[in-house]
Amino acid sequence: MDSLFFYGTLCYRPLLGLVLGRVPDLLAARLDGHKVSWAEGQSFPMIDPVAGAGAEGLLLRDVTEEDRARLDHYEGAFAYGVKTVEVETGAGPVAAHVYMPETPLWPAGAPWSLEDWLRDWGALTLEAAAEIMALYGTEDAASIATRFGMIRSRAQSRLRAADWERARSISADFTRDDIELAHLATPYRKFFMIEEYTARHRRFDGTLSAPVDRAVFRAADAVTLLPYDPLRDRVLLIEQLRLGAYAQGDRFPWLLEPVAGIIDAGEAPETSVRREALEEAGVEIGALHLVGQYYPSPGGMAQLLISYIGLADLHDDLPEVGGLDAEGEDIRSHLVGFAEAMEMLRTGELAVAPLIISIQWLAAHRDALRDGSLTA
């Protein structure tokens, strides 16, 4: 068997080319007796036997062992197996293999549309596939599958930064094109990544720098939220163990923070922040006010934080302890009056940057939030 039939996202030729590591010759084909639909609520298709239906797709012939190994690496991350089918082509029927889910996990949704998928998910999927295929030959698909969501969140983070049109009034006119990348290695890839760069860059005097070696800690973008009740004039802070503070040698590594969490792939930051408020503190958020989108430490960390103030009913009966057991979270909530929070800021008790920034934003806009003159 040396032919493979594709019916879903791998019909996007740039994605298939990335997975195969080459530009393939493809033939239009149809798998009769099957229907391709969106997996309900997901970003990918599923295929089911349906009498009288037909699944349009592409056929790859003369499949090499390397092709199969690369496809098994990519599709294995999705728990897909291979089945034997017969497809129709302009030259007649052809026996082929097709990747299908081992066990269907989702009900079928609307009819599949490659164009709609490409518009909504194509760029993100291509970016994530580049990271998955960079692991080909070094890590098995089952291991990659355990952090597939984080790979996609990182992919979305890279796309977000590329699309960010932030204001620039006094900054230099330099762009990414003013950097010459000589070498990039990734010695660590798990929930986070470590990347090692060797590069030269344009200097302010117009010359090119000598090669510089830098390491970057890469994390997916995250949201933070400081819930504020303008009627009671108080905020909600959460407290939890932070191993970063422990690793630093801090004697008190349980820190006061805003609500925070990673932005899931395909999720709007505003949706993420409302979800995190419920998960971590059991709080429903009303109007959201953007504090800012910023790099917490760009000298050695690749991540954007998007911080919000969220109006909420911070009544006394809110749950004291929250967090998701599945994520090993043990989070305590504190209801703190604004004046007390400002005193905690003054004494240095608040030691987490997004919380300090958010408290200062609240101090600047508190009166307008309380009298209703500042709207979201």
N, C-alpha and C positions, 0 to 999 in steps of 0.2 A: 504494500500500500504506500503510494508516494504522492498522494494528493490530500489537501486539507481544504475544507469549506468553512468560510467565515460569514457570519450573519449579523454581527453586532458591531461593537466599537472597533474591532480590528478591520472593519471595512473602511475605516478612516486610514488612508494610505500612509500618511506620515507616522501614525502610531504603529502600524504594522511594520513599516520600514525601520523604526527605532527598535522594536522588539527583535526583528530578524537581524539587524545590523547590516542590512543591505536593501537595495531597491528591487523589489520582486516584480516579475511579470505575473499578471493576474487575469483571470477569465471570469466574465459574468456567469453566474450559475443560480439554480433554483432548487430548493429542497421541498418537494411536494409533500403534502400531508402534515405540514408543520406551520405554526404561526409564531411570529416574533412579537413580543409585547414588552412594554416597560415592566420591570419588576416593581410592584406597587410600593410607592414611596421611596424608591431608590434611584440611583443615577446610572443604571445599566439595564440591558435587556435580558429577557429570558425566552426560551424557546420551548414550545409544547407541541405534542402531537395533536393536530386538529384536522379531521377529515375534510377534504375539499379545499383546504388552505394551501398556501405556498409561501415559503420564506426565500426572499431574494437575497443574494449575497455574492461573494467572490470566491473563486477557486484558485488555490495555489498548487501548481503541479511540480513534479520533480523535487519534492521536499527532501532536503538533505538531513543527515543526522544532526548537524549543527543547528539547522532550522528547528527541528523537533525539540532539541535540548533547550534552546532559547525560549521557544513557545511554552514548553512544560514549566520552565522557570517562571515565566510571567503569569500564565494561566493558573499555575499551582497556587499562587497567592490568593486566588479567588475560589479555591476548592473545586476546580473544574476537572473533569475527567474526559477521556476520549471515547467516542462511540463511532461505529461504522454505519455509513448511510450511502444512498445512491442519489446523486444530484443530476439534474438536467442541465446541459450546456448547448450552445449552438452546434456543437459537433456530436451531440448525442449524450446518452447517459454515461456517468463516470462514477466509479466507486471511490469514496473519499472518507476521511475521518473528519469529525467535527467535535469541538470542545463544548461540553454541556455540563451544567451543575451535576455533581454526584447525587445530591438530594435537593430537590426544590425547597427553598426556605421562604419564599415569598409568593403571594398570590399574583396572578397576572393583572396588569393595569391596562392602560390605554395602548393602542397599537404603537409599535416602536417607530421612531423617526430619527434617522441618523442626523438629519439637519438640525432638529431641535437639540439633540444631544451635543452636537458640535458647538452650537451657540452657547449652551449653558455649562457644558462640562468638558469640552474638547481641550482647551488650553490647560486646564488643571490636570486632566488625565495624562496628557502628554508630558507635563512637567513631573508628575509623580512616576510615570513609567521610566523616565530617565534615571531616577534614583533606584527604582527596582532593578533595572537592567545593569546599573553600575555594580550591583551585587552578584551578577551572574558569575558562577564559578567559584564564589567565595562563601555563599550562604544559601541554605536551602529555602524553598518556597514556604514551607511550614513555619519557619522562623520569621520570615518576612511578614507573613500573614498576621502575626501577633501584634505588629505595630503598623499595619497598613493604614489605619486611620491617622496616625501621626505623620506618616509619609505624605498623605494627601493634605494634611493641615500645613505642613512645611511647604508643599508645592503652592498652595494658595497664598502663603505668606510671601513667597518670592514674586508671585504675580501681583500681589497688592503693592509691594514696594516698586515694581516696575511701572505700575499705573499711577503712582502717587504724584500728583501735580501740586506740590506744596508751594506756598508763596516764597519768592526769592527777590529781595530788594537790594541787599548789599553783598550777597554771596558772590564768589568768583563764578565765572562762566564755565567752569570745568564740568565734564560729564564722565560717564563710565568709559567713553572712548579715549580719555586722557590717562588711562591705566593700561599698562602692558603686563598681562598675566603670563608668567613664565612657567609656573608649576602650581598644581593644586593636588593635594593628597587628602584623603579622608581616613585617618587611622581609627576613628571610632564612630560607629553608626548604631544607635539604639533609639531610646526615647528622645535623646538629644544627639547632636552630632558635633564632632570636632573636625575642623578643616584647617589645613596648613597651606598657606599661600606664600609664593615667592613672586614679587611683582615690582615693577618700576612705575613711577607716576610723574606726571607733570608738576613742576614746582612753581611757586608764585613768581619767580624771576624768569620763567619761560623755559628753563632747562629741564632735562629729564633726570630724575633721581637715580642714585645707585640702587641695585636690587635690595629689597627689604624682605625679611622673613617675618611673617606674622601668623599667629594661631587665632582662630575664631571659634567661639562656642555658638552653635546654631540651635535655636529653639523656635517652635511655631509661635506665631503672633498670639497675643492674649488680650483679654479685656479686663478692666478693673472697674469696680463700682463702689461708691460711697453712698449708701442709702441715707436720706435725710428727710426728717419729718418737720415741715415748716410750722405746723401748729404746736407741736411739743418742743420744737427747737432742739432736736437731738439727732444724733447720728447712730448708726449701727457699725461697730467694729467687730471683726472676727479675730480669733486667736488660734494658732495652730503651730505645731512643730515645723521648723524649717531647717532641713539638713544643710542648706548653704550656710546658715549662721553657725550650726554645729561644726561644720568643716572649717569655718573661719577661726574657731576656738572660743566663740562666745559662750560664756557661762550660762546664759539665759536664752537658749535657742527657740523658745516659744515666743512668737512675735505677734504683735497687733498689726492687722492689715485691713485693706478693703476686701470686699468680695472679689474674687478673680478666677479666671479660667482660660484655657486654650480655646481659640475659635475653631470649631469643627469645620471641615471642608464643606464648602457650599453654604455655610451659615453666615448670615449677616451679623456684624458685631452687636447690633442692638438685640438680636435674638439670643445671641450667646450670653449677653450680660443678664438678660431676664431669666434665662434658664439657670445660670449660676446662682442668682439670688435665691431662687427656690431651693436648689440643691444644697447650698451651703448654709443658708440662714432661714429658710422657710418664709421668705418675704416676697410679696408681689409688688412689683415696681410700676408706678404710674409714669408720669412724664420723665423723659431722660434729657439731661443736659450734657453736651460734650465738653469735657475738660480739655482734652487734647489727644493728638496722635503723635507719638514720639519714640525715640530710641532711648532705652534706659541706660545703656553703656556701650556706645558704638565702637569704642576703641578695641573691644575684644569680643563683643556679643552681637549676633545677628538676630534681632527680634524687634518688632514694633509692639508697643503697648497702646491701647486705645482706652482712655479713662473717661468715666462718666460720674456725674452726680444723678441719683435717681430718687424722685420723690416717693415717699412710702408712708404708710400708716404704721408707725413703730410703737405699737401698744405694748403693754407690760406682759402680755401673755404669749409673746413670740417664743418659739422653742429655744432653749438655752444651748443645746448641743445639736449639731447637724453634720452634713457631709454624706457622701456616698460610701457605703460599706464596700462596694465593688472596687472602689479606688483607694481603699485604705485610709479614708479621711476621718479625722477626729477633730471637729471644729467647734469651738465655743463662741457664742455671740455675746457682745456687750452693748447695752444701750447707754450712750454717753451724751450728756448735755453739751451744747455747743461751747459754752464757757469752759467747761472741764476739758473738752477736747483741745481747745486753744492753749490751756495751761499745760496739758500733756505735750503739746508741740513745743512749747517754750522750754520745758524741762528736758527734752530729748527722749521722752518715753516712746514717742512715735519715731521709729527708726527705719521704716520702709518707704522708699522713695515715692511710689504712686500714692500712698496715703498722705504723705507730707504735701505733695503737689495738690491733691484733691481737697485737703483741708484748707489750703491757702486759697484755692479757687472759691471754695464755699465762703470763706471769710470775705472775699471781694464781692460776692454776689448774694450774700445771705439776705440782706434787706429786700432786694428785688424779688427773691424767691418767696419771702414771707408776705409781701404785700401783693404778690401776683403780677407784678409788672414785667417780670422776666418769664417769657413763655418758651416752650421747647421749639 
